[in-house]
Amino acid sequence: MDFGWTPAQRAVHDRMRALGAEADAAAPDDRMRVLARGGALGLPIARDLGGEGLDLVTTALAYEGLGATLRDGGVLLAAGAHLFGVALLLARVGTPAQQRAWLPRMATGERMATVAATEAGAGSDVASVQATADRTASGYRLTGEKRYVTWADRADVYFAIARDGGEGRAGGAPARGLTALLVPRAGADCAGGADMARARAGADGADTARIRPGAPLATAGLRGARLAPVSFSGCEVGPDALLGRAGAGLAVFQIAMTYERALILAFRLGAMERALGEAVRFARERAIGGQAIARHQAVAHRLARMKLRLETSRLLVYRAAWELGQGHRGQAEAALAKWHAADSALQFALDDLQLRGGAGYLEESGLPSAVDDALGGSIHSGTSDVLATIVARWLGV
């Protein structure tokens, strides 16, 4: 087993590290554009579809590089939802026509994608969604309210999960399984009736009556992710919006979540590496009674445990990326990676803050915000309890 990196992989890491620094220096609203311009949104997409064709392990290494220099975890979360939650799903289950239509534009950031699955009564239990995808003569009509959608107000296309309405659920018959749809936000694709006619005529804003993103929520951390609700009001899409088979949307969603869980926190590896370096320097330079606090065993052991969490997280993230890259299902490996990396990042942030005492508790230190950001990582893409359940089922218990 080779734990080393090739020169080509190192070059990708270094390039993304420099790109992260550029994005970090940019205004918050410009950071995603910087990432898109630098190629970060298409790394594992095939070359003939506009990407770089990198394997998933190298892609994880690239995002580790981004996280080492870009401190905005929210925008990296949004980039991950776009690339790992939607683009890789399209590359896996999309038809050739869907891939040609969307992936080149997703790879460059011309079209930003996100996942719209969570609802008021359906978070981790996605099978309980109440949004409906009613079949029509020309495709599907999507109706429902989604919550906590990443990059909601700036997305160009939503990967939406809804209950399959069959042939309109005549007679009040219950809807069948779930259906996965790729729903464009703009123009005639999401306008119905008179709105569609106006859109064909070039009227501006024809989609606003059908898809309504709310204002970004005031989250404790990860503000750059721009989480918001999205309302779909009879949004009509053609049959080419269907991902996979009608009624088999749960399986499609599980594939998307497996990719996302495996890779969404790869950037945290770089963030933890950066934070550990800063913590070690602080412990060496901070002196009490003429002696550096690094000489105290309690401090040294705290730093050692931080290193342990970083390296175990690395192994699990890269193992999950390798499993998926080999064409394996990788659900348990992805769950382990996301679960451990999220818990490690949160404890890491707390250790980093406590190491500095009162100074670490000041907002100007940036450490309370780091704790809030890491806390969000333990919730999105499946909480630790949900991921533990996946692992337990894999064990047969």
C-alpha positions, 0 to 999 in steps of 0.5 A, a space after each residue: 500500500 502506497 501512502 505517498 503522493 506523486 509529483 502530479 498530485 503534489 502539484 494539484 495540491 499546491 495549486 489549490 492551496 494557492 487558489 485557496 489563499 487567493 479566495 481567502 483574500 477576496 471579498 466573501 461574495 467573490 470567493 466562489 467565483 475565484 474557486 470556479 475560475 481556478 478550476 476547483 469546481 470541476 476537478 474530478 469531472 471527465 476532461 471531455 465534459 469540461 473537467 480535469 479528470 482527476 481521481 477522487 483521492 487526488 480530488 480530496 487532496 486538492 480540497 485539503 489544499 483549499 482548506 489549508 488557506 481558505 478559512 471560509 468553511 461555508 463557501 467550501 461547503 457550498 462548493 462541495 455540495 455542488 461538486 460532490 452532491 450533484 456533479 459527481 451524481 450526474 457523472 454516475 447516474 445521469 444520461 449522456 444527454 444530461 451529462 453533456 447538457 450540465 457537466 461542462 457548465 458545472 465544471 466551470 461554475 457557469 451553472 451552480 448546483 445544490 441539493 434540495 432534500 431536507 424538509 420540516 418533517 424530513 431531515 435525515 429521514 429523507 424517505 418522509 419527504 412530502 414534496 410531490 413530483 406529479 407526472 404530467 403529459 410533458 414531464 413532472 410538476 414539482 411542489 413542496 417546501 425545502 429547508 436548509 438548502 446550501 447556496 439556495 439563492 444563488 443556485 442555477 439548478 437544484 437536485 430535488 427529491 420528491 414523492 412520486 405522484 404517479 399519474 396525478 394520484 387520481 382519487 387521492 391515492 397515496 404517492 409511491 416511492 421517491 423521484 429525483 429531479 434535476 430542476 433548473 431555476 431559470 426560464 421556461 424550464 420552471 415556468 408553467 402555463 402563462 409563465 412558460 409562454 412569457 418565458 419563451 417570449 423572453 420575459 424576465 423573471 418567469 421562473 420566480 412564480 415557480 421557484 422562490 428561494 428565501 433569504 439566507 438564514 442567520 446560522 451560527 457558523 458557515 455563513 458563506 454556505 448561504 443556507 435558505 429555504 426554497 419553495 417549489 410551486 407547481 414547477 414544471 420540468 420535462 422528462 429529461 429532468 428525471 435522474 434514474 428511474 421514477 420512484 427510485 429516487 431514494 437510491 439516487 439520493 443515497 448515491 449522492 450522499 455517499 459521494 458527499 459524505 466521503 469528500 465534503 470534509 476533505 477541506 477540513 483536513 487542511 484546516 486542521 493542519 493549519 490550526 495545528 501548526 498555529 497552535 504549536 507555534 503559540 505553545 512554543 512562544 507563549 511563556 508563563 513564569 519564563 517557561 514555554 507552555 509547550 513544556 507542560 505535559 498537559 499542553 503537549 498532550 493536547 497537541 498530540 491528541 490534535 495530531 492524532 485526530 488529524 491523521 485518523 481523519 485523513 486515513 478515513 477520508 482518503 480510504 473512502 475516496 479510494 473505495 468510491 474511485 474503485 467503483 465500490 459502493 463505499 457507503 460505510 466508508 463514507 459514513 465513517 469518514 464524515 462521522 470521524 472527520 466532523 467529530 474530530 474537527 469539532 474537538 480540534 476547534 475546542 482544543 485550539 480555543 482552550 489552549 489559548 485560554 481567555 484570549 481564545 474566547 475573544 471573537 477577534 481570535 477567530 476561534 469561536 467562529 471556528 467552533 461554530 463552523 465545525 459544529 455545523 459539520 457535525 450536522 450537515 450531510 448526516 448527523 453523527 447518530 445517522 452515520 453511526 446507524 449506517 455503520 451499524 447496519 453495515 456490521 449487521 446489527 
